[in-house]
Amino acid sequence: MAVSDAKPVVKRTPEMRDFWRIHRNKVAAISILVQLLIALSVIAIMIILQVRLDVFLIATIIISLLIISTATNFAVLSFAMIPLRDLSTALVNAAGQKIDQKLPNPSNKEYKATGFSDMLLSIYKEHTETSPDKTSTSDELASALNLTSTGIIILDKNNGVIFANRAAPISLDAKGAYHFDLLFDDGTDLIEWIDQQRTDNVRARKIWLRVPNKVIGQEDRRIFNITVDFEQGNAADAIITAYDETEIYQPEDDDLDFISFAAHELRGPITVIRGYLDVLALELDSKLEPDQKELFQRLIVSGNRLSGYINNILNTSRYDRRHLKLQLHEDSLATIYETIRDDMELRARSQHRSLSVDIPSDLPTVAADRSSISEVLSNLIDNAIKYSDEGGAVRVTARAKGKHVEVSVADNGIGIPASVINNLFHKFYRSHRSRETVAGTGIGLYLSKAIIESHGGTIGVSSIEGQGATFTFTLPIYAAVSDKLHDADNSNTEIISAGNSWIKNHTKYTG
């Protein structure tokens, strides 16, 4: 007799995470069965009472009854079972099993009003509390954490500092307040971000790259990659980890110092060349043909723009709190673009791209440093040309938007991966793909961000990989800031924001 090799099928025992799916399906099946029984009961009653109705009318009544009652039951049951679903989800998560369902948020207003919020928090707290036998090692753990070069800061629910090791980038002032020694490119306030998560999420994580504790040139400057982990229900619900990456990033800052040195050395010869051009244009004015005069004028404009670029590099190498010190004047974006139009059209033609520019001449005037904004436009248009496919189109548009004028530079090129976008405006950052295919230093967008924010504007990018990218920046309308500029003798100090934030035990401060 042949013996079968087939193995018996072993039925999987349901786990905790299967409960909600099984229970939901059972409730749905029971609900449908109840509706069918009701419909059959109605039919039986009609037969017993010998109700004489048209067969079509009877069928219509029965079907309508089924639809209405089923929909009503599903709606009521769905609402009634939401707490059970969320309770099940929280328990499965506490048991350590993976689940696709989003964790319920105890901050939900309806949950707080009914006390269900406390039930969820008790589950989360039970899951995250440290057992008594482990707390006895807290001193040894603190000593061990003080040996690492990675900064660790633990906050309680009121943003008080529970623990900070020696490497943590915070300082304690004379009043007992802890200050974050971190300068974020995007103006992030860590406390505000954490408080937002307490409202919106059960768990959250955020990473910032290349965050220094001091500006370039100051002693003991360190550069960190910052990670914040947040979880509801934990007595210490936020942990800030600062990975000291100074050895990696400092050489790039040294590179900027070298660029600054080179720019400083170039400024002298450029100044001499500009002087000779001005003298020659003046002395030869009566002897030059119109096209020769135009050529001289273009050389003078290009020399002035190059001098402005050099000044911007020197300024950026020593600017404080991410802002340049600029003199802003009333200007027209259309006029600013005219100073670089010939160069941009030449670049587009030489690389077989089409360039269309729509900057209406009747737009409101803006508060701008002409040389700096022309550099931003040049950087963005040049990038759009470089990252477009051959024959591609680059479009520059501008429009008034509230108290600002918004400028967009769009292309239909290779686009930008989502993993890259957050790092684009970091100094010297270039993705692996762009380093291999496109020439550049990785400083253009960094400079552009510094310039735009120093005008009191913003800059950003949106992209779909493979479909192109759109860079957008804003500049304040002159009429909206003219009084502030007048009071500051046209300096930008009154229209830029110098963010500062700190934390104190059990209290939040922002400024």
Secondary structure as UniProt FT lines:
FT   HELIX           16..18
FT   HELIX           19..48
FT   TURN            49..50
FT   HELIX           55..94
FT   TURN            95..96
FT   TURN            106..107
FT   HELIX           109..114
FT   HELIX           116..128
FT   HELIX           132..135
FT   TURN            136..137
FT   HELIX           138..145
FT   TURN            146..147
FT   STRAND          151..155
FT   TURN            157..158
FT   STRAND          161..164
FT   TURN            166..167
FT   STRAND          170..172
FT   TURN            174..175
FT   STRAND          177..180
FT   TURN            185..186
FT   HELIX           190..200
FT   STRAND          203..212
FT   TURN            216..217
FT   TURN            219..220
FT   STRAND          223..231
FT   TURN            232..233
FT   STRAND          238..244
FT   HELIX           246..283
FT   TURN            284..287
FT   HELIX           290..316
FT   TURN            317..318
FT   TURN            321..322
FT   STRAND          329..331
FT   HELIX           333..338
FT   TURN            339..340
FT   HELIX           341..350
FT   TURN            351..352
FT   STRAND          354..358
FT   TURN            361..362
FT   STRAND          366..368
FT   HELIX           370..386
FT   TURN            390..391
FT   STRAND          393..401
FT   TURN            402..403
FT   STRAND          404..411
FT   HELIX           418..421
FT   TURN            422..425
FT   TURN            427..428
FT   HELIX           432..437
FT   HELIX           444..453
FT   TURN            454..456
FT   STRAND          459..464
FT   TURN            465..467
FT   STRAND          468..477
FT   HELIX           478..487
FT   TURN            488..490
FT   HELIX           492..494
FT   STRAND          501..504
FT   TURN            505..506
FT   STRAND          507..510
//
